[in-house]
Amino acid sequence: MATYRQSDIRHNLLLRARIIQAVRRFFIEREYLEVETPVRIPAPAPEAHIDAVASGEWFLQTSPELCMKQLLAAGFPRIFQICKCFRHQERGRRHLPELTMLEWYHAGNSYLDLMEECEDLICFIAHHLGRGDRLIYRDRPIGLAKPWPRLAVAEAFEQYGSQSLEAALATNSFDEVLAFDIEPYLGVPNPVFLYDYPAPHGALARLKPRDLSLAERFELYMAGVELCNGFSELTDAAEQRDRFEKEQRLHRSLNKPVYPMPEKFLEALNDMPDAAGNALGIDRLVMLFADTDKIDDVVAFTPEEL
């Protein structure tokens, strides 16, 4: 009889199903509408550090963001979606080229509201699984009692970075310092929200009205694992076009494909209400509750098995 890897991770696959069921229950109880949007689209958001997978003359979505924001513009104020997203050549211990994303949007909310809702979601799942207010990840206890700490990006660089935020931005090493110096310290012994990113690192986020050098963006970390990326949404179509054009120029300078401008999304921004949105990686969420540091342990099939 053949040996199947899936048999060895049966418990994790059952856990994954329970987590996804809890996610749906959480949003439905809060009167969110579950939506489906196309996976294959004519133009992804041009972000310099995310590469789309070509599908004929179109692309597989890197996120359902553009279509979901068009639904906001069409008058759907609370929406969520669990879907497949695709990132070209992303493969590693915590990365897959085909990942499962939870994305949700709430009209009238800001990134501060979204942080609280994110806390509520994770705690709801933990209680659904019978974990209470604590989980153990790689022998480290993670306390889930609310509220969770908030840490400004500038403060994180000051505390943990090998160089200042200003120096990292000047030398184009922001992502490197964040990944290697700072992230391992985040989310222990409690989850932490890293927030107020430098404006150049919030391509679709609204800038802070009192400090235009910062974007109203946050990421949630648990035990050094980046779990989600949320922000107050930019609704100015002219400013968004300008940012996309800058990203296109950066793509070109890096010898990467330059994607078409997502014109229908930009048109819809004129009707989009103020809102906040969040993208959370389901695979990584399951990793945390399954107490594994390998994404292969929580998916039914890896690319190499197909």
N, C-alpha and C positions, 0 to 999 in steps of 0.2 A: 504494500500500500504506500502511495506517495506521501511525503511529508510536506505539510503546508504551514508556512509561516503564520498564516491567518489563525490557525488553530492555537498557536502559542500566545496570541494576543487577543484571544476571545474576550477575556474580561475587559480589556480596554475598548474593544469595539462595542460591547454592551454599555459600557460607561459613556462612550461617545453618543450613543443613541439617547440615553437618558439626559445627557446635558443638552442636546439639541431640542429634545421635547420640553425641557425646562425653559429654554430660551423662548420658544414659541409661546408657552404659557405665560411667561412674564410680560411679553409685549401685548399679547391679546388681552390680558387682564387690564392693561393700561390703555386699552382702546386704540392700539396701533393697527394699521391695516397691513397685512402681509402682501407684498407685491412681487411680481416677476418682471424682469426686464431682459432684453436680448443680451446674449453672451457674445454675439458677433456684431461688431459695430464699425461704422465707417471711419471713425476718428477717436482715438483715446486721448485723454488729457496729456498734453506734452509736459512730462516731468523728466528732468535730465537724468535722474538716477533710477528710473523705472522703465524697463524696456518691454514693449508689447510683442506678442507673438502674432506674426502675419497669418491671415487666413484668406488666401486669394488676394484681392485688392483691398480687403477690409482687415480687421484685427480682432483677436479675442480680447475681451475686456480685461484690463488690469484691476478694475474696480467697477461696480455698478453706479458709481457716483454721478456721472453726467446724466444718465437716464433718470435716476431717482430725483435729482434736483429739478428735472423737467416736470416730474409728477408734482413736486412741491408747487411749482409755478402754475400747474393746472388745477390747484385747489385741494390737494391731499395733504393735510397738515401734519399727520403722524404716520410714518411708514417704516417698515423694516423688511429686510430680505436676507435669506441665507442662500448663498450661491457659490458657484465655482468662479475663480479668477485665475488669470494666467500671467506669469512673469517669465520673460525669456532668460534662459540659462541661470535661473535661481535654483540652486541645489546645494544643500548642506545639511548639517545636523539639525537645524531648526528651519530649513527652507525647502520648499517644493516648487517646481515650476507650475503645478496645478494645485491650488490651495482652496480651502473653504473659508469664505468670509461671511461674517455677520455685519450688516451695515444698516444703520437707522438714522432717521432725521425727524426733528421736532420743530415745527414752525414756532417762532416767538421765543425760543430758548437761546441761551448763549453757551459758550464752552464751560462756564462755571456751573450752569444747570446740568450740563451733560456729565460732568465729573460726578455729581451726586447720583445721577441715574445709573452711571456705570458702577458705582459702589453698590447701589441697590440690586443691580442685575447679578453681580458676582456673588453677593451674599444670598440672594434668592436661590441661585444654583447650588451653593454650598449647603443650604438648609434642605433643599430638595433631595440632595444626596446623603443627608444625614451627617454632614461634616461639622455642623455648628458654626462657631466663630473662629475656627482655626483649621489650617491644613498643614501637612508635613510635606515638604518638597526637598528631596535630596538630603534628608536628615536635618533639615532646618525648619523650625516651626514658623509659619506665617500667620500672624494675627489678623483677622478680618473685621474686628470691631470698628465701627465707624465713629467719627470721620477719619479718612486716611490722610496722611501728610501730603502737603503740596510743596514742591520744590521748584523754584524758578531756575531756568536754564543757566542764567548768569551765576547764580549761587552754586549750582552743581559744578560748574567749571572752576569756581573759586575753591570749593571744598576738595574736589577729586581730580581735576584736570592737571595734566602736565604742563599746560600753558593756559593763559587767560582766554576768555571768550573772544576778546578783541584780536588777540594774536592768532587764534585758530581761524577766525574769519579772514584775516589778512593773508594767511598762508594757505587758505583753501583746505584746511585740515580739520574742519568742524566735525564731520562725520567720523573721522578716524579717532579723534580724541574722545568723542562721545562713546563710540563702540568699545574701545580698548581700555580707556582710563576710568570712565564714569559708570557705564551700564552695570558692570559686575557688582557695584555697591548699592544699586537701586532696588528697592522692594524687599528689604530685609531689615527688621523683623516684621514690617508691615508693608502692604502695597503702597506705592507712592506715585503721585501724579507729577510728572516733569512738565512744566508749563511755561508759557511766554517765550516762544522761540524767536530767534532773530528773523526779521521780516523776509530775508531771502530764502528762509527754510520753511515758509508757509505759503506755497504757491497758490492755493485756493482758499486761504484763510483771510478773514477780516483783520485789519490792523487795529491795534489798540488806539482808541481815539485820543488818549492822553499821552501816548508815546508811539509814534508812527514807526519807530525802529523795531517794534515788536509785533509779532502776529499772535492772535488769540487762538493758539494751538496747544494741545497737550498730548502726551503719551502716557499710558499706564504701564508701570513696571511691577512685576511680582517675582521675587527671587532672582533678580537680574535678567528676567525675560521680558522683552517688550511685547505687550499684549494688544494694544490698540492705539489708534491715532485719531484724535477728534479735534474739531475746531468750530468756532463761530464762522459761518459761511460768508464769503465775499459775494455781494450781490450787485456790484458795479460792473456792468458788462465791458465798459471801456478800459477800466483798470485790469480786469481779468484778461482781456485780449492783449494788453501790453505785457502782462506777466507771461502769458503763453508765448508771445513772440520772443521774449528773452530766453525762455526755456528752449525754443526752437533754435535760437542762435547758439546756445550752449551745446545742444545735440550736434549741431553742425561742426562746432569746434572740436568735439570729441570723436568726430567721424562716425556718428551714429545716425540711423535713419531719422529723417525729419517727418513727423506725422502731419497729416492735413489738419487745418484748423477746425475744431468742432463747432461749426457755425450755428447749428440748431440749438445747441446748448447755450451759446452766447446770446442768441436771440431770446431764449427763455429766461435768462437772468433778469431781463427788464420787468418780468412779472413775478419773480421769485420773492417771497416774503423773507424777512430776517429769520434765520434759522440756525440750528447747530446740528452737526452730523458726526457720526463716529463709525470707524471701521475696525472691527475686532476679529482677530484670527481665531477661528474655531479650533483648528488643529493645535495651536499653542495652548489654548484654554484647556483642551483635553489633556495635553501633556502635563500641565500643572496638577490637575486633579488625579491623573494616573501616576504621578510621581516618576516621570521619565524625562530624560533630557534629549531623547531622540525622537524626532517627528515620525520616523518610520514605524514606531511602536503604536501609533494611534490612527493609522490609515489602513484601509483594507488592501490597497495596492500601491506600490511604489512604481515610479516610471520604469525602473529596471526590470520589473516583473512582467511588464506588458509585452 
